Amino acid sequence: MTSAGQKVANIGPGEQRKRVVFGVVGLAAGTLIAALLVSMHAALVWRLPLILVFYAGALGLFQSRDKT
């Protein structure tokens, strides 16, 4: 943090863009797969691992937003 209390980014614009793309693709893929599994009436045990897909997508977006 700087003396004014502002965060200093430790990644550049290119890496931020990569993380946004990763986050959006991860969340979109998770949503698509979840919709497919729900429409097929798949058991919860098959839908549960989607937590990891949604987590990875959200992590990419949060890291991009915080520039870390």
C-alpha distance (Angstrom), angle and dihedral (degrees) to the residues before:
residue distance angle dihedral
M1 . . .
T2 3.75 . .
S3 3.75 124.8 .
A4 3.83 90.3 -95.0
G5 3.82 90.5 56.6
Q6 3.81 95.5 -108.7
K7 3.79 121.1 138.0
V8 3.78 119.4 -115.6
A9 3.79 113.2 -138.9
N10 3.80 115.3 -123.9
I11 3.82 94.5 -167.3
G12 3.76 129.5 59.1
P13 3.78 129.8 -123.7
G14 3.81 92.8 -93.5
E15 3.79 93.1 56.1
Q16 3.80 91.0 44.7
R17 3.81 89.1 54.2
K18 3.82 90.8 50.0
R19 3.79 90.8 52.8
V20 3.80 92.6 48.4
V21 3.80 90.7 50.9
F22 3.81 91.1 46.6
G23 3.80 90.5 49.3
V24 3.79 95.3 48.1
V25 3.80 93.0 45.2
G26 3.81 91.1 47.2
L27 3.79 93.9 50.5
A28 3.80 92.6 43.7
A29 3.81 92.0 48.9
G30 3.79 91.2 47.6
T31 3.79 91.5 50.1
L32 3.79 92.7 47.6
I33 3.80 93.6 47.8
A34 3.81 91.7 45.1
A35 3.80 91.6 51.6
L36 3.79 90.3 48.3
L37 3.79 93.2 49.5
V38 3.81 92.9 46.5
S39 3.80 91.6 49.0
M40 3.81 89.2 51.4
H41 3.82 90.2 49.4
A42 3.79 90.1 -123.3
A43 3.78 117.9 -178.2
L44 3.78 119.2 -97.3
V45 3.79 90.6 -110.8
W46 3.83 88.5 66.6
R47 3.82 93.0 48.2
L48 3.79 96.9 45.4
P49 3.84 96.9 78.1
L50 3.80 88.4 61.9
I51 3.79 85.6 82.3
L52 3.81 86.7 78.0
V53 3.80 92.7 51.3
F54 3.80 92.4 49.7
Y55 3.80 91.0 44.5
A56 3.80 92.3 52.8
G57 3.80 92.1 48.0
A58 3.78 93.4 48.3
L59 3.79 91.1 45.9
G60 3.80 91.1 55.3
L61 3.80 91.9 51.1
F62 3.81 94.0 45.7
Q63 3.80 92.5 48.2
S64 3.78 90.9 50.1
R65 3.79 92.4 48.5
D66 3.81 92.7 48.9
K67 3.83 92.1 41.2
T68 3.79 93.1 -129.7
